[in-house]
């Protein structure tokens, strides 16, 4: 799977660990930055990630910042993205099953590497449930429906 990953300075280490792990799992990973822990603004990287997912350059995205909140808000500004803030695998599963999330966000200050890997694994292996959830998900990108 093609996965884009981005963070702010607070999550640069978690991003690097996840990107390396995902590559080891056989995924194509586009690390959108940043490369160092020098201070950056999470909206810049959230918008960059959203553009990659919305354009089809990536099938899924992983957004990281200190809490996961700020970058998830930035990603969700793009109507083609459905970014869910998750902290454990059940949230990741429900974000896919019910909301067809194409991006997950996590907080590096709140989520350790093992839990982050568990969330990503669930996010990548859970299918959208469709059915009654389909029309609701359509409304997320097209509120007039």
Residue, then its C-alpha position, 0 to 999 in steps of 0.5 A: x500500500x502507498x502510505x504518506x506520513x507527516x508530522x510536526x517537530x514533536x513527533x518526528x521521532x515517532x514518524x521515523x520509527x513508523x516509516x521504517x517499520x512500514x517499509x519493512x512490512x512491504x509498504x511504499x512510504x512517502x515521508x513528507x517531513x519534517x526531517x529534524x526536530x527543529x520547530x515547524x508548524x503542524x498545519x503545513x504538514x497536515x495540508x501537505x499530507x491531505x494533498x497527497x491523499x486527496x490527489x491519490x498519490x497515497x492510498x492512506x495517510x498517517x498524521x502525527x503531532x504532539x497530541x494528534x489534535x492539531x494536525x488532524x484538524x489541518x488534514x480535515x480541512x481537505x474535503x477529500x480526507x477523513x482523518x480520525x484521531x486514534x489512541x488504540x486499535x478499537x478507534x482505528x478499526x471503527x474509523x475504518x468500518x464506520x467512517x471510511x477514514x483514509x488518514x489517522x492521526x496520533x499524538x507522539x506525547x500520548x502514544x508509544x511506538x507499540x500502540x502506534x504500530x497496533x493502531x496503524x496495523x488495524x487501520x491498514x487491515x480494516x475494511x469500510x463496512x459500507x451499508x448504512x454508513x455509506x450515505x453518512x460518509x458521503x455527507x462528510x465530503x458533500x454536506x448538501x446530500 
